[in-house]
């Protein structure tokens, strides 16, 4: 049996899991837990039993003195693992001089840091500082002419240093553009596959969440974005469930050129899916929901003018469509998140999540804003599952342009207008 020293928080959150993993590997752990009080100290007898110790992130900085007090007294300590990458503090030299094996968590946060670095790169590439400064001064200052930043397509990313973070950054960047090429190939090849082959390339996860929402009888609003290969995953996945054939409708903008838009629309219609124009379609959407149908909203596109409101998305304000929140609040239709991605073996996954709770406040404007923020937070979570398979090269983080209020009302239901 190996005695492992843990903080009280690490033990409460992960102690059982750590012990179970060790047991599966054939090791039995004796977990020695530090006192929850910052000034508390481990007894001499317990310190003498410690053979391994984990300096977890919750220890630093408030409980560091407590932890290393126990480590110094642990005469049988053979292995110290730390949550961070750097070990240049004198305490680590002291441990090494005692013959303690020291290991780090170098690379454990590489993916998260790389994703943040890509976000920062996009902020600079799209000149976000200009928009942030304009918003701070409450000024409309559009970029014009040469001030407009170039599109990302065709540009090259230079990465200096291929450590854990650099490699993760390169992997995400390369995977994204490789994903776009695979999209094109799948789009061409998919129409020639047999129905059985189409069904075989897709699996659906958490279908129960969607089914429960569907059987409420209020229709379903599906919150999604440009993830994976939505056409392949949706068309092939839903074909396995004939009870919803003809009851899925996609809200989307026209695609350029016009011939490609016509081709995509025909393929959707042939598969039993309706296509709804993004503008001027509220009445039709309400009718479909009253009928109990499913309306799919790609929610990751820029919305300006009267269509959008500025709502935080990945830490920055972005013009976001308010229509989904308006519809959900007015009709009571559940909003079910959905995303798809491609697995390494080439198969596709379509996953539904539990419905997003709507804001429960009396003020309609506040309810729309809070609900829209909840939708963006959900979208952030979906993006981070597979960031390389999200189409993020368009200008998403533009503020919604201020316009004079339109003197019109949009009828949503008898007696209710927006």
TARA-V973762 format. One record per residue. N is the residue number from 1. PSI is psi in degrees with one decimal (999 if undefined). BURIAL is # if it has 16 or more other ideal C-beta (glycine too) atoms within 10 Angstrom, else .. Layout:
N_PSI_BURIAL / N_PSI_BURIAL
//
This chain:
1_135.6_. / 2_129.9_. / 3_119.6_# / 4_128.6_# / 5_126.3_# / 6_156.6_# / 7_162.3_# / 8_-34.7_# / 9_-44.0_# / 10_-39.4_# / 11_-42.8_# / 12_-38.7_. / 13_-35.6_. / 14_0.9_. / 15_-47.9_# / 16_-39.3_. / 17_-42.6_. / 18_-44.4_# / 19_-38.7_# / 20_-41.8_. / 21_-43.9_. / 22_-39.8_. / 23_-39.5_. / 24_-26.4_. / 25_3.1_. / 26_16.7_. / 27_139.3_. / 28_129.4_. / 29_142.2_# / 30_103.1_. / 31_119.2_# / 32_121.4_# / 33_132.2_# / 34_151.7_# / 35_148.5_. / 36_-20.0_. / 37_137.5_. / 38_-36.4_. / 39_0.3_. / 40_150.4_. / 41_147.6_. / 42_141.1_# / 43_156.1_. / 44_-41.5_. / 45_-42.8_. / 46_-40.3_# / 47_-39.6_# / 48_-23.5_. / 49_-20.0_# / 50_126.5_# / 51_-25.4_# / 52_150.8_# / 53_144.7_# / 54_113.7_# / 55_89.6_# / 56_164.4_# / 57_-28.2_. / 58_-15.4_. / 59_-40.0_# / 60_134.5_. / 61_-14.3_. / 62_-31.6_. / 63_13.0_# / 64_-44.2_. / 65_-41.3_. / 66_-45.1_# / 67_-49.3_# / 68_-18.3_# / 69_-42.9_. / 70_-39.2_# / 71_-39.1_# / 72_-32.9_. / 73_-10.0_# / 74_89.0_# / 75_-22.0_. / 76_12.0_. / 77_124.9_# / 78_-23.6_. / 79_128.9_. / 80_120.3_# / 81_136.7_. / 82_150.2_# / 83_-22.1_# / 84_177.3_. / 85_-37.9_. / 86_136.8_. / 87_47.3_# / 88_1.4_. / 89_144.7_. / 90_-28.4_. / 91_-32.3_# / 92_-37.2_# / 93_-37.8_. / 94_-43.1_. / 95_-43.2_# / 96_-39.4_. / 97_-26.9_. / 98_-6.6_. / 99_12.0_. / 100_133.8_# / 101_128.0_. / 102_122.3_. / 103_151.9_. / 104_174.0_# / 105_32.5_. / 106_126.7_. / 107_-11.3_. / 108_-27.2_. / 109_14.4_# / 110_-43.5_# / 111_-45.4_# / 112_-42.6_. / 113_-39.4_. / 114_-40.4_# / 115_-40.0_# / 116_-38.9_. / 117_-40.1_# / 118_-41.1_# / 119_-43.0_# / 120_-38.8_. / 121_-42.0_. / 122_-38.2_# / 123_-44.1_# / 124_-40.1_. / 125_-31.5_. / 126_11.5_# / 127_48.6_. / 128_-35.6_# / 129_-33.7_. / 130_-46.3_. / 131_-38.5_# / 132_-43.0_. / 133_-40.5_. / 134_-40.9_. / 135_-38.0_. / 136_-35.8_. / 137_7.3_. / 138_44.3_. / 139_144.8_. / 140_105.1_. / 141_77.2_. / 142_147.6_. / 143_134.3_. / 144_157.0_. / 145_-129.8_. / 146_-13.8_. / 147_-19.0_. / 148_123.0_. / 149_146.7_. / 150_154.3_. / 151_155.9_. / 152_-30.6_# / 153_132.8_. / 154_-11.2_. / 155_161.1_. / 156_136.7_. / 157_125.7_. / 158_122.7_. / 159_118.0_. / 160_110.2_. / 161_110.7_. / 162_59.4_. / 163_-160.9_. / 164_-45.4_# / 165_-45.3_# / 166_-42.1_# / 167_-40.7_. / 168_-40.4_# / 169_-48.3_# / 170_-39.2_. / 171_-42.8_. / 172_-44.7_# / 173_-46.6_# / 174_-41.3_. / 175_-34.9_. / 176_-50.0_# / 177_-30.9_. / 178_-37.0_. / 179_-40.8_# / 180_-39.7_. / 181_-39.4_. / 182_-34.1_# / 183_-45.9_# / 184_-46.2_. / 185_-41.4_. / 186_-36.2_# / 187_-40.8_# / 188_-42.0_. / 189_-28.3_. / 190_-38.2_# / 191_-19.7_. / 192_-3.9_. / 193_148.8_. / 194_160.9_. / 195_-39.9_. / 196_-40.3_. / 197_-38.6_. / 198_-44.1_# / 199_-30.3_# / 200_-21.2_. / 201_0.3_# / 202_141.9_# / 203_149.5_# / 204_132.0_# / 205_145.6_. / 206_43.2_. / 207_-26.0_# / 208_-35.5_. / 209_-42.6_# / 210_-43.8_# / 211_-41.1_. / 212_-41.9_. / 213_-40.1_# / 214_-38.0_# / 215_0.0_. / 216_-24.3_. / 217_8.6_. / 218_10.5_# / 219_171.0_# / 220_134.0_# / 221_121.3_# / 222_120.1_# / 223_120.2_# / 224_-175.1_# / 225_-169.2_# / 226_78.7_# / 227_142.1_# / 228_-141.9_# / 229_88.0_# / 230_-37.8_# / 231_-49.1_# / 232_-50.1_# / 233_-42.6_# / 234_-51.4_# / 235_-49.6_# / 236_-40.4_# / 237_-44.4_# / 238_-23.8_# / 239_-18.2_# / 240_-6.2_. / 241_82.2_. / 242_-17.0_. / 243_-18.6_. / 244_10.8_# / 245_129.8_. / 246_3.1_. / 247_3.1_# / 248_134.4_# / 249_129.8_# / 250_128.3_# / 251_122.2_# / 252_158.5_# / 253_154.5_. / 254_145.7_. / 255_142.4_. / 256_140.6_. / 257_171.0_. / 258_-34.8_. / 259_-34.9_. / 260_-38.4_. / 261_-43.7_. / 262_-39.8_. / 263_-46.5_. / 264_-41.7_# / 265_-43.5_# / 266_-39.3_. / 267_-38.4_. / 268_-47.7_# / 269_-39.9_. / 270_-33.3_. / 271_-1.7_# / 272_19.6_. / 273_136.2_# / 274_156.4_# / 275_127.9_# / 276_131.5_# / 277_147.1_. / 278_-25.9_# / 279_141.6_. / 280_31.8_. / 281_10.9_. / 282_-44.2_# / 283_-41.6_. / 284_-40.0_. / 285_-42.6_# / 286_-40.6_# / 287_-42.2_. / 288_-39.8_# / 289_-40.5_# / 290_-27.0_. / 291_-9.0_. / 292_15.5_. / 293_177.7_# / 294_129.2_# / 295_124.3_# / 296_123.7_# / 297_109.5_# / 298_118.0_# / 299_10.7_# / 300_17.0_# / 301_155.9_# / 302_140.8_# / 303_125.8_# / 304_175.8_# / 305_-142.7_. / 306_-17.2_. / 307_-23.9_# / 308_163.7_# / 309_151.8_# / 310_115.8_# / 311_142.5_# / 312_135.0_. / 313_113.5_# / 314_43.8_# / 315_0.4_. / 316_147.2_# / 317_139.3_# / 318_136.5_# / 319_117.1_# / 320_138.9_# / 321_130.4_# / 322_-7.8_# / 323_-34.2_# / 324_-43.5_# / 325_-41.2_# / 326_-46.8_# / 327_-45.1_# / 328_-43.9_# / 329_-34.7_# / 330_-33.6_# / 331_-21.1_# / 332_8.0_. / 333_133.1_# / 334_145.3_# / 335_109.8_# / 336_118.5_# / 337_145.7_# / 338_143.2_# / 339_157.7_# / 340_157.9_# / 341_164.2_# / 342_130.1_# / 343_162.0_. / 344_-28.1_. / 345_3.9_. / 346_-9.9_. / 347_159.1_. / 348_148.2_# / 349_131.7_# / 350_117.8_# / 351_133.3_# / 352_143.9_# / 353_171.9_# / 354_150.8_. / 355_148.0_# / 356_126.6_# / 357_140.1_. / 358_153.8_# / 359_133.9_# / 360_76.5_. / 361_155.4_. / 362_-35.8_. / 363_120.6_. / 364_-41.8_. / 365_-43.3_. / 366_-38.9_. / 367_-42.0_# / 368_-44.9_# / 369_-45.3_# / 370_-38.9_# / 371_-40.3_# / 372_-38.1_# / 373_-39.2_# / 374_-37.6_# / 375_-42.4_# / 376_-38.0_# / 377_-39.2_. / 378_-42.6_# / 379_-38.6_# / 380_-44.3_. / 381_-39.8_. / 382_-39.0_# / 383_-43.3_# / 384_-14.3_. / 385_-45.8_. / 386_75.4_# / 387_-28.5_# / 388_-16.4_# / 389_21.8_# / 390_130.4_# / 391_95.6_# / 392_17.6_# / 393_-8.9_. / 394_168.1_. / 395_86.4_. / 396_-35.1_# / 397_49.9_# / 398_143.0_# / 399_151.6_# / 400_127.7_# / 401_135.7_. / 402_130.0_. / 403_159.8_. / 404_139.0_. / 405_134.0_. / 406_132.2_. / 407_70.9_. / 408_158.1_. / 409_139.7_. / 410_117.2_. / 411_126.9_. / 412_-37.7_# / 413_162.5_. / 414_122.9_. / 415_2.2_. / 416_131.4_. / 417_160.6_. / 418_999_#
//
